[in-house]
Amino acid sequence: MEKMIPLVKKIPKGALKTLHFWDYDERLGQAVMVCDGDVSFHMVDQIDLLNLAHKDLEVLARNQIRATEKYEEIAKGWTAAVISTIHIRTKGFGGLKDRLGGDSDR
């Protein structure tokens, strides 16, 4: 039996400027961004954030991700990944661990 893996639609640069909200869909296990005209974009993995334009990352950073209480920690992981991606884009990897509250002695 073959397994079908859905391809995630590429998010065009600037597409999130009309973002209404984003949430973690526990049924799909994906972050979903809903924009004007009932256009929605899905992300399966946080690494996909690296493909977003800087302005789109800033839009996500300004808007809190929605999630049910049960999946709140997963949603917080998406938020942290957005902040980390912005940091990497603007300053590189230096100081990222300290910024996220990591143990700097390791």
Contacts in CASP RR format, 6 or more apart in sequence:
PFRMAT RR
TARGET T0000
AUTHOR 0000-0000-0000
METHOD contacts of the structure
MODEL  1
MEKMIPLVKKIPKGALKTLHFWDYDERLGQAVMVCDGDVSFHMVDQIDLL
NLAHKDLEVLARNQIRATEKYEEIAKGWTAAVISTIHIRTKGFGGLKDRL
GGDSDR
8 42 0 8 1.000
8 43 0 8 1.000
8 44 0 8 1.000
8 48 0 8 1.000
9 41 0 8 1.000
9 42 0 8 1.000
10 51 0 8 1.000
11 33 0 8 1.000
11 41 0 8 1.000
11 51 0 8 1.000
11 52 0 8 1.000
11 56 0 8 1.000
13 53 0 8 1.000
13 55 0 8 1.000
13 56 0 8 1.000
14 53 0 8 1.000
14 55 0 8 1.000
14 56 0 8 1.000
15 35 0 8 1.000
15 39 0 8 1.000
15 41 0 8 1.000
15 56 0 8 1.000
16 33 0 8 1.000
16 35 0 8 1.000
16 41 0 8 1.000
16 52 0 8 1.000
16 55 0 8 1.000
16 56 0 8 1.000
16 59 0 8 1.000
16 60 0 8 1.000
17 55 0 8 1.000
17 56 0 8 1.000
17 59 0 8 1.000
18 35 0 8 1.000
18 36 0 8 1.000
18 37 0 8 1.000
18 39 0 8 1.000
19 33 0 8 1.000
19 34 0 8 1.000
19 35 0 8 1.000
19 59 0 8 1.000
19 60 0 8 1.000
19 63 0 8 1.000
20 34 0 8 1.000
20 35 0 8 1.000
20 36 0 8 1.000
21 33 0 8 1.000
21 34 0 8 1.000
21 63 0 8 1.000
21 66 0 8 1.000
22 31 0 8 1.000
22 32 0 8 1.000
22 33 0 8 1.000
22 34 0 8 1.000
22 60 0 8 1.000
22 63 0 8 1.000
22 65 0 8 1.000
22 66 0 8 1.000
23 31 0 8 1.000
23 32 0 8 1.000
23 34 0 8 1.000
23 65 0 8 1.000
23 66 0 8 1.000
23 67 0 8 1.000
23 75 0 8 1.000
24 30 0 8 1.000
24 31 0 8 1.000
24 32 0 8 1.000
24 65 0 8 1.000
24 66 0 8 1.000
24 67 0 8 1.000
24 71 0 8 1.000
24 74 0 8 1.000
24 75 0 8 1.000
24 78 0 8 1.000
25 31 0 8 1.000
25 32 0 8 1.000
25 42 0 8 1.000
26 67 0 8 1.000
26 68 0 8 1.000
26 70 0 8 1.000
26 71 0 8 1.000
26 74 0 8 1.000
28 42 0 8 1.000
29 44 0 8 1.000
30 42 0 8 1.000
30 43 0 8 1.000
30 44 0 8 1.000
31 42 0 8 1.000
31 43 0 8 1.000
31 65 0 8 1.000
31 78 0 8 1.000
32 40 0 8 1.000
32 41 0 8 1.000
32 42 0 8 1.000
32 43 0 8 1.000
33 40 0 8 1.000
33 41 0 8 1.000
33 42 0 8 1.000
33 43 0 8 1.000
33 60 0 8 1.000
34 40 0 8 1.000
35 41 0 8 1.000
43 49 0 8 1.000
46 77 0 8 1.000
46 78 0 8 1.000
46 81 0 8 1.000
49 57 0 8 1.000
49 60 0 8 1.000
49 81 0 8 1.000
49 82 0 8 1.000
49 85 0 8 1.000
50 85 0 8 1.000
52 60 0 8 1.000
52 85 0 8 1.000
54 86 0 8 1.000
54 89 0 8 1.000
54 90 0 8 1.000
57 82 0 8 1.000
57 85 0 8 1.000
57 86 0 8 1.000
57 89 0 8 1.000
58 86 0 8 1.000
60 82 0 8 1.000
61 79 0 8 1.000
61 82 0 8 1.000
61 83 0 8 1.000
61 86 0 8 1.000
64 79 0 8 1.000
65 75 0 8 1.000
65 78 0 8 1.000
65 79 0 8 1.000
66 75 0 8 1.000
67 74 0 8 1.000
67 75 0 8 1.000
80 100 0 8 1.000
83 99 0 8 1.000
83 100 0 8 1.000
84 96 0 8 1.000
84 100 0 8 1.000
87 95 0 8 1.000
87 96 0 8 1.000
87 99 0 8 1.000
88 96 0 8 1.000
97 103 0 8 1.000
97 104 0 8 1.000
98 104 0 8 1.000
END
